[in-house]
Amino acid sequence: MSARPAFVSLSAVVAVVRRPSLWLTAIRQVARLAPNGWWRRAPFLPVPPADYLEFRLVTQYGGGHGAPQAGIRSKDVVDYLQWCKQWNQAR
C-alpha cells in the first residue's frame, strides 16, 4: 500500500467553519466515511481508509496509483459538502 494521502488542510476546515449551513452535512459525511472502530486504531481520528482517500484524490486531481497530483483544495471540500447537502435534501 502507498503512503497515506494528505488529509484535509486547515484552510479547508476554516472554509467549512465559515459556512454554518454545512456543519451538519460535514459531520454526517465524517460519520459516513469513518471506518468502523476508528477510535481503536491510530491516529484515533475518524479518517477514511487510506486506499479510499488515494482513489478519490487520484480520480479528482489526476496522477497515478500512489501519486495524486494535488492536495485537497478548500473549494472542492465546500463544493462536495454542498452537493451532499443537496443530495440529502432531495431524498
For each residue, the residues with C-beta under 8 A, 3 or more apart:
1: 50 51
2: 5 50 54 65 66 67
3: 66
4: 7 50 53
5: 2 50 53 54 57 68
6: 9 57 71 72
7: 4 47 53 72
8: 12 13 72 77
9: 6 12 13 71 72 74
10: 13 14
11: 14 15 74
12: 8 9 15 16 72 73 74 77 78
13: 8 9 10 16 17
14: 10 11 17 18 74
15: 11 12 18 19 74 75 77 78
16: 12 13 19 22 23 26 77 78 81
17: 13 14 23
18: 14 15
19: 15 16 22 23 78 81
20: 23
21: 85
22: 16 19 25 26 78 81 82 85
23: 16 17 19 20 26 27
24: 27 28
25: 22 28 29 81 84 85 88
26: 16 22 23 29 30 81
27: 23 24 30 31
28: 24 25 31 32 84 88
29: 25 26 32 33 80 81 84
30: 26 27 33 34 46
31: 27 28 34 46
32: 28 29
33: 29 30 46 48 52
34: 30 31 38 46 47 48
35: 38 46 48 49
36:
37: 40 41
38: 34 35 41 44 45 46 47
39: 44
40: 37
41: 37 38 44
42:
43: 47
44: 38 39 41
45: 38
46: 30 31 33 34 35 38
47: 7 34 38 43 53
48: 33 34 35 52 53
49: 35 52 53
50: 1 2 4 5 53 54
51: 1 54 55
52: 33 48 49 55 56
53: 4 5 7 47 48 49 50 56 57
54: 2 5 50 51 57 58 65 66 68
55: 51 52 58 59
56: 52 53 59 60
57: 5 6 53 54 60 61 63 68 70 71 72
58: 54 55 61 62 63 64 65 67 68
59: 55 56
60: 56 57 68 76
61: 57 58 68 69 70
62: 58 68 69 70
63: 57 58 67 68 69 70
64: 58 67
65: 2 54 58
66: 2 3 54
67: 2 58 63 64
68: 5 54 57 58 60 61 62 63 71
69: 61 62 63
70: 57 61 62 63 73
71: 6 9 57 68
72: 6 7 8 9 12 57 76 77
73: 12 70 76 77
74: 9 11 12 14 15 77 78
75: 15 78 79
76: 60 72 73 79 80
77: 8 12 15 16 72 73 74 80 81
78: 12 15 16 19 22 74 75 81 82
79: 75 76 82 83
80: 29 76 77 83 84
81: 16 19 22 25 26 29 77 78 84 85
82: 22 78 79 85 86
83: 79 80 86 87
84: 25 28 29 80 81 87 88
85: 21 22 25 81 82 88 89
86: 82 83 89 90
87: 83 84 90 91
88: 25 28 84 85 91
89: 85 86
90: 86 87
91: 87 88
